[in-house]
Amino acid sequence: MAAEKFETSLKKLEDAVNRLESGELPLEDSLKVFEEGIKHAAICSRKLNEAEKRVELLVKQRDGSFVREEFIADDDL
Amino acid sequence: MNLFAEKKILTVSQLTSLVRGVLEENFEHVWVEGEVSNLSSPSSGHLYFTLKDGGAALRCVMFRGSVKALRFRPADGMKLIVRGRLTVYDQRGDYQLLTEYMEPQGVGALQLAFQQLKERLGKEGLFAEELKKPLPLLPRTIGIVTSPTGAAVHDMLNVLARRHAGLHILIAPVKVQGEGAAAEIAAAIKDLNLYPGVDVIIVGRGGGSIEDLWAFNEEVVARAIFASRVPVVSAVGHEVDFTIADFVADLRAPTPSAAAELVVASKAQLVADCTGLERRLRLAMGQRLATARGGVLLAQRSLKGPELVITRLWQRVDELTQRGDAAVGQSLAHFRHELRHRQTLLQHNAPLYRIRSLRERLAHLELRGSGAVGKALGACRAGLSERVARLESLSPLAVLGRGFVVVEKLPARRIVKSIRQLKPGDRLRLRLSDGVTTCCVETVSAQELEMLDSPSPRG
């Protein structure tokens, strides 16, 4: 499920809310949809909180490979 | 110059050379304006054209090196301002302007170049709305193609950090103006496409003059943006500046800061969206459960006094059973009757029964037939005996029994009644009462009647 994109999970959460709010589902299905919605809410929240704060420079080597270097902001500007 | 002092004779080449010297010395750096005609650009890359106005024409040539530096493409009919030096093309004796620079009259050269490229790429479909890719809602890795030193990169990093703390930002450092800038920008866009995980690319720089921003008007940059698999946001200069890159990009941001804002929706906003959705989800589920519970309560209430209900149900069952039995009995009787009737019909028409009756009829007919035939035969037999008896009494043959003979003459078997019918040697057939013989006549003589009773002659 980790491969799921944030947009996909958000869309599925929205779908679950809409289906449940329509009130036309049998109880059994309602529970399934609810569980699915809660699952995607959790995924969305996790993705939003995944912290990967990095600012790097992509430097191309002569052989065409890439090296990442830490970007040091020039505070003079 | 003492050429005119004495009569000195020059060759054509000498004179031409002299003229060229004069021209090149005195018209080393001239600006001319006129309209282009007879433009030709052979594969050598040089450019040949004539500049003219209402009264005169000037042959011009521009060599490949200078042509390459041009940002627009001259065309017939275009009004140009050109700079160059005069020279002579010896072989033809023509003088011509060796053009080093040109710009369109009226609009600036860059302006014209911009319009020409925009028109060309537009026709090719590089700006098509339907090819523009949507931006991801929550990009994990953002590629930025810009100068690592400059206000633009700081602005973008600030905005990105403010809107969402946990982002991976990958900066592809490039020159954003001057020689080679366009090529570097295009290469960086390609590199970020090759680097895995990049969700969106911002290409941009801060404000500047049209010359400063020019790299973003170069075809190579436009094509790199168009070819990018990752969505590209352009962010060049200030709000008023439009570049070719802006037209090709999937989204145009008016400034680098704005680009950063467009690329990352505020984390706070996204969190609010998600929690709002989750709240609605729980609420809807709660309502659904309440409805279900209500339904159960209602059912329970109507189940009050279950025994009564059960009794009523039993009664109903009994009633139905009875009615069912009666109905079944009736139809059974009816069917039984039907069956009997059919059986009778069947028996009467059964083939066995018919065969038996036919056989009886046949025997009866046989009986009747044989009786009648017997009677008829008896009558016939009786008639026959009577007739035979009568016939016998009349038969000449009966006389034969008493010793008479019937004589027939052979070979015709004619009955002999007179001796005159015979002569010696005739062959005779004699019929006696119990057989037949033949004989031969020896003699013939008439005799008296009294001889009649004597035995017949021999032979």
Chai-1 contact restraints between the chains, C-beta under 6 A:
chainA,res_idxA,chainB,res_idxB,connection_type,confidence,min_distance_angstrom,max_distance_angstrom,comment,restraint_id
A,F6,B,L137,contact,1.0,0.0,6.0,A-B,restraint_1
A,F6,B,L138,contact,1.0,0.0,6.0,A-B,restraint_2
A,E7,B,L137,contact,1.0,0.0,6.0,A-B,restraint_3
A,L13,B,L277,contact,1.0,0.0,6.0,A-B,restraint_4
A,A16,B,L281,contact,1.0,0.0,6.0,A-B,restraint_5
A,V17,B,L277,contact,1.0,0.0,6.0,A-B,restraint_6
A,V17,B,R280,contact,1.0,0.0,6.0,A-B,restraint_7
A,V17,B,L281,contact,1.0,0.0,6.0,A-B,restraint_8
A,L20,B,A284,contact,1.0,0.0,6.0,A-B,restraint_9
A,E21,B,A284,contact,1.0,0.0,6.0,A-B,restraint_10
A,L27,B,A292,contact,1.0,0.0,6.0,A-B,restraint_11
A,S30,B,R288,contact,1.0,0.0,6.0,A-B,restraint_12
A,F34,B,M285,contact,1.0,0.0,6.0,A-B,restraint_13
A,G37,B,L281,contact,1.0,0.0,6.0,A-B,restraint_14
A,A41,B,E278,contact,1.0,0.0,6.0,A-B,restraint_15
A,C44,B,C274,contact,1.0,0.0,6.0,A-B,restraint_16
A,S45,B,C274,contact,1.0,0.0,6.0,A-B,restraint_17
A,L48,B,L270,contact,1.0,0.0,6.0,A-B,restraint_18
A,L48,B,V271,contact,1.0,0.0,6.0,A-B,restraint_19
A,E50,B,G166,contact,1.0,0.0,6.0,A-B,restraint_20
A,A51,B,G166,contact,1.0,0.0,6.0,A-B,restraint_21
A,E52,B,G166,contact,1.0,0.0,6.0,A-B,restraint_22
A,E52,B,H168,contact,1.0,0.0,6.0,A-B,restraint_23
A,K53,B,A165,contact,1.0,0.0,6.0,A-B,restraint_24
A,K53,B,G166,contact,1.0,0.0,6.0,A-B,restraint_25
A,R54,B,H168,contact,1.0,0.0,6.0,A-B,restraint_26
A,V55,B,I169,contact,1.0,0.0,6.0,A-B,restraint_27
A,E56,B,L170,contact,1.0,0.0,6.0,A-B,restraint_28
A,L57,B,I171,contact,1.0,0.0,6.0,A-B,restraint_29
A,L57,B,P173,contact,1.0,0.0,6.0,A-B,restraint_30
A,L58,B,L170,contact,1.0,0.0,6.0,A-B,restraint_31
A,L58,B,A172,contact,1.0,0.0,6.0,A-B,restraint_32
A,K60,B,D191,contact,1.0,0.0,6.0,A-B,restraint_33
A,F71,B,I171,contact,1.0,0.0,6.0,A-B,restraint_34
A,D74,B,T149,contact,1.0,0.0,6.0,A-B,restraint_35
A,L77,B,A151,contact,1.0,0.0,6.0,A-B,restraint_36
A,L77,B,H154,contact,1.0,0.0,6.0,A-B,restraint_37
